[in-house]
Amino acid sequence: LSGVPREQRAFQYVLAHAIPGDPRHVLQTFDQWCYRREHLSSVGPVKGRIVERLLYERAPRRVLELGTYCGYGTVLLAQGLPPGARLYTVAVDPRHAAVAEKVIRLAGFDEQTVELIVGPSEEVIPRLREKHGLLKADFVFMDHWKRCYLRDLRLLEAHRLLAEGATVLADNVLFPGAPHFLQYAKTCGKYRCKVHRASLEY
């Protein structure tokens, strides 16, 4: 009704209420908005704890996020990085990327820690090494279009962008679902698979 996209409305709320430079408070403020005002398709706090636990266990040096959206997942990932690690996040929609950029910087992460790349994942992945300096990813978080999960996993394989023992974490594979991705991951013989049960965000 206001003519302002809901992602921008959410950011205005976060800007007004979150403590700058405090990533955990930025996420909590986002959660307050999503619980009380409008739903956003962010990871949310319940699934966020799974992400945090896996980051703590793996301590990855190079992280790739496919699907930046408003930057919630990016801040969640960035706050769990070990010192000196770097996060590359890929946003397909320039309007969402503009919001995410502000959220990421508000949370206190500079371009040395988090690099935001705007463009379709199928175009970005093949040039991650040459253009962005990502030799191999230790941890990949997929939270973009579910129909792209399998295609992008195979692109990462084809361009040898997965480090040995890398973790690939994919959100919402059961609902709305990514059946071809799941089938491939379970049957191709390259991965050990585990499904983490969680509720839909918010």
Residue pairs with C-beta under 8 A, 6 or more apart in sequence:
2 9
4 12
5 95
6 38
6 40
7 40
7 69
7 70
7 95
7 96
7 99
8 99
9 37
9 38
10 30
10 33
10 34
10 37
10 38
10 40
10 70
10 99
11 70
11 99
11 102
11 103
13 29
13 32
13 33
13 37
14 26
14 29
14 30
14 33
14 103
14 106
15 102
15 106
17 29
17 32
18 25
18 26
18 28
18 29
18 30
18 106
19 25
19 26
20 106
20 108
21 106
21 107
21 108
22 107
22 108
23 75
23 76
23 78
23 79
23 107
23 108
23 109
24 79
26 75
26 103
26 106
26 107
27 45
27 48
27 72
27 75
27 76
27 79
30 40
30 42
30 70
30 72
31 44
31 45
31 202
33 40
34 40
34 42
34 44
34 201
34 202
35 202
39 201
39 202
40 69
40 70
40 72
40 202
41 69
41 201
42 69
42 70
42 72
42 73
42 201
43 51
43 72
43 73
43 76
43 143
43 171
43 201
44 72
44 201
44 202
46 198
46 199
46 201
47 171
47 196
47 198
47 201
48 76
50 169
50 196
50 198
51 73
51 76
51 77
51 80
51 141
51 169
52 76
52 80
54 139
54 167
54 169
55 77
55 80
55 81
55 139
56 80
58 138
58 139
58 167
59 82
60 81
60 82
60 85
60 137
60 138
60 139
60 167
61 82
61 84
61 85
61 86
61 138
62 85
62 86
62 88
62 134
62 135
62 136
62 137
62 138
62 139
62 163
63 77
63 81
63 85
63 86
63 87
63 88
63 137
63 138
63 139
63 140
63 141
64 87
64 88
64 89
64 90
64 128
64 134
64 137
64 139
64 140
64 141
64 156
64 161
65 73
65 74
65 77
65 87
65 88
65 89
65 90
65 140
65 141
65 143
66 90
66 121
66 140
66 141
66 142
66 143
66 144
66 148
66 152
67 73
67 90
67 91
67 92
67 141
67 142
67 143
67 144
67 145
68 74
68 89
68 90
68 91
68 96
68 97
68 100
68 116
69 91
69 96
69 100
69 143
70 96
70 99
70 100
70 103
71 89
71 99
71 100
71 101
71 102
71 103
71 104
71 107
72 103
73 89
73 141
73 143
74 87
74 89
74 100
74 103
74 104
74 114
74 116
75 103
75 104
75 107
75 109
77 87
77 89
77 141
78 87
78 104
78 107
78 109
78 113
78 114
79 107
81 87
81 113
85 113
86 112
86 113
86 114
86 115
87 109
87 113
87 114
87 115
88 115
88 117
88 128
88 132
88 134
88 137
89 100
89 104
89 114
89 115
89 116
89 117
90 117
90 118
90 119
90 121
90 124
90 125
90 144
91 97
91 100
91 116
91 117
91 118
92 118
92 119
92 120
92 121
92 144
92 145
94 118
97 116
97 118
100 116
101 116
104 114
104 116
115 132
117 124
117 132
121 144
121 148
121 152
121 155
122 148
122 151
122 152
122 155
125 152
125 155
125 156
125 159
125 161
126 155
126 159
128 134
128 159
128 161
129 135
129 159
129 161
134 161
135 161
136 160
136 161
136 162
136 163
136 166
137 156
137 161
137 162
137 163
137 166
138 163
138 165
138 166
138 167
139 166
139 167
139 169
140 156
140 162
140 166
140 167
140 168
140 169
141 169
141 170
141 171
142 149
142 152
142 153
142 168
142 169
142 170
142 171
143 170
143 171
143 172
144 152
146 172
146 173
146 176
146 177
146 178
146 181
147 178
149 170
149 173
149 178
149 180
149 181
150 178
150 180
150 181
150 184
153 168
153 181
153 184
153 185
154 184
156 162
157 190
162 168
168 185
168 191
170 178
170 181
172 178
172 200
173 181
173 182
173 195
174 195
175 200
182 193
185 191
185 193
186 193
